[in-house]
């Protein structure tokens, strides 16, 4: 599908020439262009028309959540038939972990994750890897921060279609590998349940769950249904199920990462002991071994982002993957309120 602006208004005044010049500059390979205009002059509408002209996946960068939410709402109205996504930090509250060796005090990391924002972030990554070109993402500066490897995320996408031959057990294994949890109680996002020859999956990024009907080892029907009424909303010939967590990875990569973490743990513990920091050595060993046990059993642990370099198979000193790595090479970036946003990006990147 192509970007299509739906509006009761047409570009007027300086807007038509601005749209033409900006679109021509992008097509000519201009790296930086600036659109000036007072508040209320229709800059968002102008940019929407530029996006319609060039037909490229677009990232709109804003300097805070409130502005991002406003822009998301406006672009949703201009592009009702396209994929308009919202990507901001999902922490309502965050306190990093700390350790005071003198008193042996350990202050555990404390955080509160907003489940709705987490769903929207997963919806964004899923849309960008779906192959669609009509994806517009409104994001705050959190898009610079580390998320999972897009290659591993893509490898764990489960593609299903009607009449496909796949054993129900194999599908369940793949769902668990994509970090979905089986439930018999409350059916919440990121879980699946089994009812006879039917598997019901509630993706972390979707509003409604899916139902896969099996006849033996063959998929007979794929449906989207309403969780409250259980009524079928839509039927599909094919469906992609994206991972339930951004930090998903394959078993082979997980095993290799665990091995590397253990090797570095031994070196660091020995180093602390050599310089007489026995409390730090003990604390590090206890905490890391606990995390490794969780990763072995569940595939993830609290604070798994601390181990992202190992899971991504990156070299020391290299940057983590971020949302920008999920976009194709020819994407367009629009920086809103650039006099504030650019300086904030510099500061956040430096930090």
Secondary structure, 3 states (H helix, E strand, C coil): CCCCCCCCCCCCCCHHHHHHHHHHHHHCCCCCCCCCCCCCCCHHHHHHHHHHHHCCCEEEECCCHHHHHHHHHHHHHHCCCCEEEEECCCEEEEECCEEECCCCEEECCEEEECHHHHHHHHHHHHHHCCCCCCEEEEECHHHHCCCCCHHHHHHCCEEEECCCECCHHHHHHHHHHCCCEECCCCCCCCEEEEECCEEEEECCCCCCEEEEEEECCEEEEEEEECCCCCCEEEEECEEEECCCCCCCCCHHHHHHHHHHHHHHHHHHHHHHHHCCCHHHHHHHHHHHHHHHHHHHHHCCCCCHHHHHHHHCCCCCCCCCCCHHHHCCCCCEEEECCHHHHHHHHHHHHHC
